[in-house]
Structures are given as structure tokens and as C-alpha cells.
Amino acid sequence: MAIKDVSEKTVQQLISLQGKVAVITGGARGIGLGVARRFAEVGATVVIADLRQSDADEAADSISKAFGGRAFGVTVDVTDEASVVALADTAVRELGRLDIWVNNAGIFPGAVTTDLLTADWDTVQGVNLRGTFIGCREAARRMIAQEPKGGVIINVASVRGIRGGPNLAAYTASKHGVVGLTKALGIELGQHDIRVLGLAPTGVDTPGAAARTANATGAELERVTAKRKSIAASLPLGRTGTADDIARVALFCASDMSILMTGSTLLVDAGGLA
Ligand SMILES: NC(=O)c1ccc[n+]([C@@H]2O[C@H](COP(=O)([O-])OP(=O)(O)OC[C@H]3O[C@@H](n4cnc5c(N)ncnc54)[C@H](O)[C@@H]3O)[C@@H](O)[C@H]2O)c1
């Protein structure tokens, strides 16, 4: 069966997420919080899933207050399979269905590759790639089982999922994996009316990005600081991103605006990769 044709709908109808249930991993801050806010603004019930219950609850409360809709905080560690299964089960049990799942939780520690410990490599793959895989699988299982079936899965990759760069080997490999996973699942899940899309942001000003600078030392600190200064100037649109720059593209992906798109990763890169 082919995906529905929505050409007769108004833009307002197309962009609406009214009645939809969306789960956002790493939704308590940064890009994930920005995504949750835009989804809630257009009517979605949002589940903010993050490591600490208090952070998730605080984000959910702020969203409920701002937009008046329903928002819930749930604890998840995407490296823990049982925890992701429990998150998906909770969403379906409490809210009736699952329409949108955003695999956003991610970490981006930098390291010179000759100093990179295998354990640190594994940690990055565990959150960014394995965590995204488990999220995709659990979302897809429930989207296939529900009536009407289908949904949208959004994977937050990075420009480092398309292009390489120094001192980010583990991150770059993990995000290339996310882009590949998005292609594979876009093809495999289309028959179930599940669309799978990736986002490839350029640098975005978030608490995680700020902490990276704060935690760096020595040569890595010099490199990160210099990079942050030069990167904005080098971009054709003259600045790096805000969480909301990415969130608006996530909304396009989650909504019927993008109904004939799957398997692709959208660059939100200020023209950097052009
Ligand atoms: N900030 C950037 O410059 C940038 C650029 C491109 C892509 N990205 C990607 O965007 C995503 C979000 O990044 P951000 O900058 O908003 O980061 P952030 O650190 O500001 O926020 C990430 C959130 O994910 C949560 N998280 C981390 N590990 C988790 C886990 N194991 N289980 C559940 N939640 C977990 C954190 O608690 C935090 O709330 C990441 O996948 C990142 O790789 C970020």
C-alpha cells in the first residue's frame, strides 16, 4: 500500500501534530528540548525522555505551561535496552499510541585518536549508534502493531555523519552509522507507513556543546576554542545553529509536509557542506 497523498490539505492541516504522540530522547535540554517545544506548539503530546527524572519533569512542566498541551517526563538511558523498551511501553500504555519517535540523545567527546581509549569509543557508539538503533526498533515495533499503523522516526545525526574532521573519530563513525541506519530503515519500514528521516546539524549552541569547551584541556581546549571562533565565519549563512533552527526542520520531518520523504538525512548546516 502506498503512503497517502495529502495534496488537498492546507498548510495549517499539514503542519499540525494535533492528536499525535511524540517521544524525544535527550529531550530535557538542547536540541531535544527545542524539538519538543515546537512539536507541542502544534498540538502533539510530548514525552520528554532523559537520564534524570527531575530534568525530564522540569522540561515537561515548562512545555505544558507554555503551550497548554500534555507533556510528560520519563527516565531513559538509551544505552540500556530494557529502559528504552519500558519508555516505548509507557508511551503506548499511557497515551494510546506512538506517532513520532526522535532519537536525539547523543554525546560528543573529542579526543586525538592516538589517545582515544577503546572504552571511550564504545561509550560513544553505545549512546549515539546502538541507542539510536534500539530506539528505532522499539518505535517501529509499536508503530507496526498499532491501528492505524505507521509513524515517523527522526534520527539526529550531524554534519559529522556526512563529512569527517579531526579528533572526533568515534563521534564521526557513530553519526555516519546513524545516517546509514536511517537509509536502511527508510527502505525497510516504508511498507508499514513508517518514514525514517535524519537531521545533520552544523554546530549548535547547546548545554552539551558548552560543556565540551568547559571540559576540554590543553591542546583539545585550544582546538575547540579556535574551531568555535572560526566555524561561524566560515559558514555561508554566517552563523551556527540554535536549537530551534534544528527543531523547525524536525517539525517539517515529523509532519505531513514531508510525507514523500524517507531514508534521507537533511542538512541543517548553514550551507557548510555545499
Ligand atoms: N550541539 C551541536 O553542536 C550538535 C551538532 C550536531 C549534532 N548534534 C546532535 O544533537 C543531539 C543533541 O545534542 P545537544 O547539543 O542538544 O546535546 P546536550 O548535551 O545539550 O543535550 C543532550 C541531552 O541528551 C541526554 N542524554 C545523554 N545521554 C543520554 C542517554 N544515554 N540516555 C538518555 N538521554 C541521554 C542528556 O542528558 C541531555 O539532556 C546529539 O545527538 C548530538 O550529537 C549536536
The ligand as an SDF file (V2000), in Angstrom:
LIG
                    3D

 44 48  0  0  0  0  0  0  0  0999 V2000
   25.2340   20.7730   19.6700 N   0  0  0  0  0  0  0  0  0  0  0  0
   25.7910   20.5610   18.4950 C   0  0  0  0  0  0  0  0  0  0  0  0
   26.6760   21.3080   18.0250 O   0  0  0  0  0  0  0  0  0  0  0  0
   25.3160   19.3730   17.6570 C   0  0  0  0  0  0  0  0  0  0  0  0
   25.6270   19.3810   16.2860 C   0  0  0  0  0  0  0  0  0  0  0  0
   25.2100   18.3060   15.5100 C   0  0  0  0  0  0  0  0  0  0  0  0
   24.5090   17.2620   16.0850 C   0  0  0  0  0  0  0  0  0  0  0  0
   24.2330   17.2990   17.4120 N   0  0  0  0  0  0  0  0  0  0  0  0
   23.4960   16.1510   17.9660 C   0  0  0  0  0  0  0  0  0  0  0  0
   22.2930   16.6230   18.5250 O   0  0  0  0  0  0  0  0  0  0  0  0
   21.9110   15.7740   19.6110 C   0  0  0  0  0  0  0  0  0  0  0  0
   21.6180   16.6290   20.8370 C   0  0  0  0  0  0  0  0  0  0  0  0
   22.7770   17.3620   21.1390 O   0  0  0  0  0  0  0  0  0  0  0  0
   22.7740   18.6330   22.1190 P   0  0  0  0  0  0  0  0  0  0  0  0
   23.8560   19.5280   21.6230 O   0  0  0  0  0  0  0  0  0  0  0  0
   21.4040   19.1260   22.2820 O   0  0  0  0  0  0  0  0  0  0  0  0
   23.2910   17.9210   23.4610 O   0  0  0  0  0  0  0  0  0  0  0  0
   23.0480   18.2640   25.0250 P   0  0  0  0  0  0  0  0  0  0  0  0
   24.1670   17.5900   25.7280 O   0  0  0  0  0  0  0  0  0  0  0  0
   22.8550   19.7190   25.2350 O   0  0  0  0  0  0  0  0  0  0  0  0
   21.6820   17.5050   25.3270 O   0  0  0  0  0  0  0  0  0  0  0  0
   21.6530   16.0990   25.1770 C   0  0  0  0  0  0  0  0  0  0  0  0
   20.6120   15.5040   26.0880 C   0  0  0  0  0  0  0  0  0  0  0  0
   20.6990   14.0730   25.9140 O   0  0  0  0  0  0  0  0  0  0  0  0
   20.6880   13.4740   27.2010 C   0  0  0  0  0  0  0  0  0  0  0  0
   21.3940   12.1890   27.1500 N   0  0  0  0  0  0  0  0  0  0  0  0
   22.7250   11.9790   27.0450 C   0  0  0  0  0  0  0  0  0  0  0  0
   22.9830   10.6720   27.1170 N   0  0  0  0  0  0  0  0  0  0  0  0
   21.7980   10.0420   27.2560 C   0  0  0  0  0  0  0  0  0  0  0  0
   21.4280    8.6870   27.3860 C   0  0  0  0  0  0  0  0  0  0  0  0
   22.3350    7.6970   27.4390 N   0  0  0  0  0  0  0  0  0  0  0  0
   20.1080    8.3800   27.5050 N   0  0  0  0  0  0  0  0  0  0  0  0
   19.1850    9.3760   27.5020 C   0  0  0  0  0  0  0  0  0  0  0  0
   19.4820   10.6720   27.3880 N   0  0  0  0  0  0  0  0  0  0  0  0
   20.7790   10.9970   27.2690 C   0  0  0  0  0  0  0  0  0  0  0  0
   21.3620   14.4670   28.1260 C   0  0  0  0  0  0  0  0  0  0  0  0
   21.0020   14.2460   29.4850 O   0  0  0  0  0  0  0  0  0  0  0  0
   20.8540   15.8000   27.5690 C   0  0  0  0  0  0  0  0  0  0  0  0
   19.6500   16.1960   28.1860 O   0  0  0  0  0  0  0  0  0  0  0  0
   23.0570   14.7800   19.7980 C   0  0  0  0  0  0  0  0  0  0  0  0
   22.7230   13.5750   19.1510 O   0  0  0  0  0  0  0  0  0  0  0  0
   24.2200   15.4510   19.0990 C   0  0  0  0  0  0  0  0  0  0  0  0
   25.1700   14.5510   18.6380 O   0  0  0  0  0  0  0  0  0  0  0  0
   24.6190   18.3260   18.2090 C   0  0  0  0  0  0  0  0  0  0  0  0
  1  2  1  0
  2  3  2  0
  2  4  1  0
  4  5  1  0
  4 44  2  0
  5  6  2  0
  6  7  1  0
  7  8  2  0
  8  9  1  0
  8 44  1  0
  9 10  1  0
  9 42  1  0
 10 11  1  0
 11 12  1  0
 11 40  1  0
 12 13  1  0
 13 14  1  0
 14 15  2  0
 14 16  1  0
 14 17  1  0
 17 18  1  0
 18 19  2  0
 18 20  1  0
 18 21  1  0
 21 22  1  0
 22 23  1  0
 23 24  1  0
 23 38  1  0
 24 25  1  0
 25 26  1  0
 25 36  1  0
 26 27  1  0
 26 35  1  0
 27 28  2  0
 28 29  1  0
 29 30  1  0
 29 35  2  0
 30 31  1  0
 30 32  2  0
 32 33  1  0
 33 34  2  0
 34 35  1  0
 36 37  1  0
 36 38  1  0
 38 39  1  0
 40 41  1  0
 40 42  1  0
 42 43  1  0
M  CHG  2   8   1  16  -1
M  END
$$$$
